[in-house]
Amino acid sequence: MKPVRFVVNFVLIVVLGSTALAVSAALLVPAGQAFQAAVSPLGPLNVRIQAQPQRSYVFDRSGNLMTTLYTADRAPVRLQDVPQQLIDAVLSIEDRKFYQHNGVDFGGTLRALNRNIDSD
């Protein structure tokens, strides 16, 4: 008689536990949605951290300060904030073939090397 009672109690505990777990999960879903709405009432935020203005420091290999470039503080500018006209102007002066080579213009490098050798 004891084994039958054990099995009945075991089945009863498993059924009641499963029911309690299912009811708890069913009640938690709407509560979680309400909590999410209460936590983020503003929706997604577009937050950007602005870099602080900075000077440029040049150090030697021992870590000692050699010089400070630009005594005034300067703020970094993201490339997307630079006007396209300025980008086009710099590229037309510095490297007309910027978009045609893979980062190194070998023809321009050889031309510069030739001019530097000829200048001495």
C-alpha positions in Angstrom: 0.0 0.0 0.0 2.9 2.3 0.7 4.3 2.3 -2.9 0.8 3.1 -4.3 0.5 6.0 -1.9 3.9 7.2 -2.9 3.2 7.2 -6.6 -0.2 9.0 -6.1 1.5 11.7 -3.9 4.3 12.0 -6.5 1.9 12.4 -9.4 -0.2 14.9 -7.4 2.9 17.0 -6.5 4.1 16.9 -10.1 0.7 17.9 -11.5 0.2 20.7 -8.9 3.7 22.0 -9.4 3.4 22.1 -13.1 0.1 23.9 -12.9 1.5 26.4 -10.4 4.5 27.0 -12.7 2.3 27.5 -15.8 0.0 29.9 -14.0 3.1 31.9 -12.7 4.6 32.1 -16.2 1.2 33.2 -17.6 1.0 36.0 -15.0 4.6 37.1 -15.5 4.3 37.8 -19.2 1.8 40.7 -18.9 3.6 42.0 -15.8 6.9 42.0 -17.7 5.4 44.0 -20.5 3.9 46.5 -18.1 7.3 46.8 -16.4 9.1 47.3 -19.7 6.7 50.1 -20.6 7.2 51.7 -17.2 11.0 51.5 -17.3 11.5 53.0 -20.8 8.8 55.6 -21.3 10.9 57.7 -23.7 11.6 54.9 -26.3 15.0 54.4 -27.8 17.4 57.2 -27.1 20.1 58.4 -29.5 22.9 59.2 -27.0 26.4 60.1 -28.1 29.3 60.8 -25.8 31.2 63.9 -26.9 34.9 63.8 -26.7 36.5 66.4 -24.6 38.7 69.1 -26.2 42.3 68.1 -26.1 45.8 69.1 -26.8 48.3 66.9 -28.7 51.4 65.9 -26.7 54.6 64.4 -28.1 56.5 62.1 -25.8 60.0 60.6 -26.2 60.6 56.9 -25.9 61.3 57.3 -22.2 57.8 58.8 -21.7 59.0 62.3 -21.1 57.1 65.2 -22.6 58.9 66.7 -25.6 56.5 69.3 -26.8 52.8 70.3 -26.8 51.2 70.8 -30.2 48.5 73.5 -30.2 48.4 75.3 -26.9 44.6 75.8 -27.3 42.3 73.0 -26.6 40.8 71.4 -29.7 37.7 69.2 -30.0 37.8 66.1 -32.3 35.4 66.2 -35.2 33.8 63.1 -36.7 34.2 62.6 -40.4 30.4 62.7 -41.0 30.4 66.2 -39.5 32.9 67.5 -42.0 31.3 69.2 -45.0 31.8 67.2 -48.3 33.2 70.3 -50.0 36.1 70.4 -47.4 36.8 66.7 -48.0 36.8 67.2 -51.8 39.1 70.2 -51.5 41.7 68.4 -49.3 41.6 65.3 -51.5 42.1 67.4 -54.7 45.1 69.1 -53.2 46.7 66.1 -51.4 45.8 63.0 -53.4 43.8 63.2 -56.5 43.9 59.4 -57.0 42.7 58.7 -53.4 39.7 56.6 -54.5 41.7 54.7 -57.2 44.5 53.1 -55.1 44.5 50.9 -52.0 45.9 53.3 -49.5 49.4 53.8 -51.1 49.9 55.6 -54.3 53.2 53.9 -55.5 53.5 56.2 -58.5 53.2 59.3 -56.3 55.6 57.8 -53.8 58.2 57.1 -56.5 57.7 60.6 -58.0 58.3 62.2 -54.6 61.3 60.0 -54.0 62.7 61.1 -57.4 62.2 64.8 -56.7 63.8 64.5 -53.2 66.8 62.8 -54.7 67.1 65.4 -57.5 66.8 68.3 -55.1 70.1 67.6 -53.4 
